[in-house]
Amino acid sequence: MELQSNHSAPVLTDSAPLSKSRLGGYRGLMSYSPPGAAFSPLSVPWRKTGVFDDVRTIGWLDAMISSSPTHKKFTKEINHELSSPDPEAAYRAWLLKYPSALASFEQIASFAKGKKIALFLDYDGTLSPIVENPENAVMSEDMRFAVKEVAKYFPTAIISGRSRDKVHEFVGLTELYYAGSHGMDIMGPVRQSVPDRNCIQSTDKQGNEVNLFQPAREFLPMIDEVFSSLVRITKDIKGATVENNKFCVSVHYRNVDQDNWKSVWECVQDVIKKYPRLRLTHGRKVLEIRPTIDWDKGKALEFLLESLGLSNCDDVLPIYVGDDRTDEDAFKVLRERNCGYGIFVSKSPKESNAYFSLRDPAEVMEFLKSLVTWKKSSAFML
Ligand SMILES: O=P(O)(O)OC[C@H]1O[C@H](O[C@H]2O[C@H](CO)[C@@H](O)[C@H](O)[C@H]2O)[C@H](O)[C@@H](O)[C@@H]1O
């Protein structure tokens, strides 16, 4: 993912789309790898981009002022088209481009006929509403029940920027697959015994054998070091908090007075300039420091599909629901594979690689319930 600077707002792009041959390098969790296929020791390539690839390219303040810089531009364009400053009218116009997944449910269901749906869900802003304190981003009991129900009928995975343990703790369901740290920490089923240096066998909390795919494992000491430095250096900035997401670190500025955002960025820059193998990106009022490896939620999505034996587009319909710019990597993968649907969760018009939209976590819950109802009724009709 790189930011192109030829727009007033950043445009997220992938540096190199995945090819099947590159997928051959992910074999650890996979059931399909051709026998004898050579394992590349460098199974996760390094990114070509530099340390401050996101923020420095476009200007750090712009990037921090809006966690979704495309938002303003896009709203302005839509308002201009409608000659109306009315946000609801702008949203309705936006829905023409990204139809509601609820309103389009029949269409989605008819496309899913005869196929197995595989569901991928982001956490913050998708299953739980965005709140001021990241520690309080709990999921409602109703949502937990909806996710539990949907997972009875469809293979379901959570792909989050949080640490895997943290998001597992929030969701609290054992019947799902979990990928934390933006996909850099995936717990999946044991599928085969071919050794992969990024993959280790482990046991989950229930004692089941699982495979752990951690392509950035060597970065753990570095991430811990950076976390401690950031905690120390930001301690006097009121409202700034630092979160250790295991393979990445989040520096939150949602609760920092806007006059001090520059100080937050300077602190982050001061620390990461010593680590050329780390890069800086940003999400919703958060700066994120992560390894420079070429790995993101899109690659995690492909990895999970393959490891679960669900990569055949002819009989599988992957659906990915997410609200953040990091989810765009996954939407893009689905679009490029022409297989499955990205559903973008947003209350306001923003450019996306998704096909459909939902307004907020409440609508996400309705969508999950609709999937269950549809599945039950279609089983009844057989
Ligand atoms: O991939 P996700 O599951 O969406 O995680 C992305 C980041 O989410 C969290 O931060 C965001 O949600 C917080 C709680 O609502 C909010 O306070 C914060 O401003 C948002 O950026 C999480 O704390 C981060 O570590 C994740 O990277």
The ligand as an SDF file (V2000), in Angstrom:
LIG
                    3D

 27 28  0  0  0  0  0  0  0  0999 V2000
   -8.7930   -2.9000   12.5230 O   0  0  0  0  0  0  0  0  0  0  0  0
   -9.6620   -2.4250   13.6260 P   0  0  0  0  0  0  0  0  0  0  0  0
  -10.2660   -3.5310   14.4400 O   0  0  0  0  0  0  0  0  0  0  0  0
  -10.7120   -1.4610   13.1500 O   0  0  0  0  0  0  0  0  0  0  0  0
   -8.6890   -1.6230   14.6120 O   0  0  0  0  0  0  0  0  0  0  0  0
   -8.1560   -0.3530   14.1890 C   0  0  0  0  0  0  0  0  0  0  0  0
   -7.7580    0.4320   15.4120 C   0  0  0  0  0  0  0  0  0  0  0  0
   -8.9040    0.4290   16.2520 O   0  0  0  0  0  0  0  0  0  0  0  0
   -8.7850    1.0040   17.5540 C   0  0  0  0  0  0  0  0  0  0  0  0
   -8.7430    2.4170   17.4180 O   0  0  0  0  0  0  0  0  0  0  0  0
   -9.9150    2.9860   16.8890 C   0  0  0  0  0  0  0  0  0  0  0  0
  -11.0360    2.6610   17.7290 O   0  0  0  0  0  0  0  0  0  0  0  0
  -10.9500    3.2500   19.0680 C   0  0  0  0  0  0  0  0  0  0  0  0
  -12.1450    2.7360   19.8720 C   0  0  0  0  0  0  0  0  0  0  0  0
  -13.3540    3.0480   19.2600 O   0  0  0  0  0  0  0  0  0  0  0  0
  -10.9080    4.7700   18.9540 C   0  0  0  0  0  0  0  0  0  0  0  0
  -10.8210    5.3480   20.2350 O   0  0  0  0  0  0  0  0  0  0  0  0
   -9.6850    5.1640   18.1010 C   0  0  0  0  0  0  0  0  0  0  0  0
   -9.6750    6.5600   17.9100 O   0  0  0  0  0  0  0  0  0  0  0  0
   -9.7410    4.4730   16.7340 C   0  0  0  0  0  0  0  0  0  0  0  0
   -8.5520    4.7240   16.0040 O   0  0  0  0  0  0  0  0  0  0  0  0
   -7.5890    0.4680   18.2720 C   0  0  0  0  0  0  0  0  0  0  0  0
   -7.4490    1.1300   19.5130 O   0  0  0  0  0  0  0  0  0  0  0  0
   -6.3320    0.5600   17.4380 C   0  0  0  0  0  0  0  0  0  0  0  0
   -5.2570   -0.0390   18.1060 O   0  0  0  0  0  0  0  0  0  0  0  0
   -6.5860   -0.2050   16.1370 C   0  0  0  0  0  0  0  0  0  0  0  0
   -5.4320   -0.1780   15.3140 O   0  0  0  0  0  0  0  0  0  0  0  0
  1  2  2  0
  2  3  1  0
  2  4  1  0
  2  5  1  0
  5  6  1  0
  6  7  1  0
  7  8  1  0
  7 26  1  0
  8  9  1  0
  9 10  1  0
  9 22  1  0
 10 11  1  0
 11 12  1  0
 11 20  1  0
 12 13  1  0
 13 14  1  0
 13 16  1  0
 14 15  1  0
 16 17  1  0
 16 18  1  0
 18 19  1  0
 18 20  1  0
 20 21  1  0
 22 23  1  0
 22 24  1  0
 24 25  1  0
 24 26  1  0
 26 27  1  0
M  END
$$$$
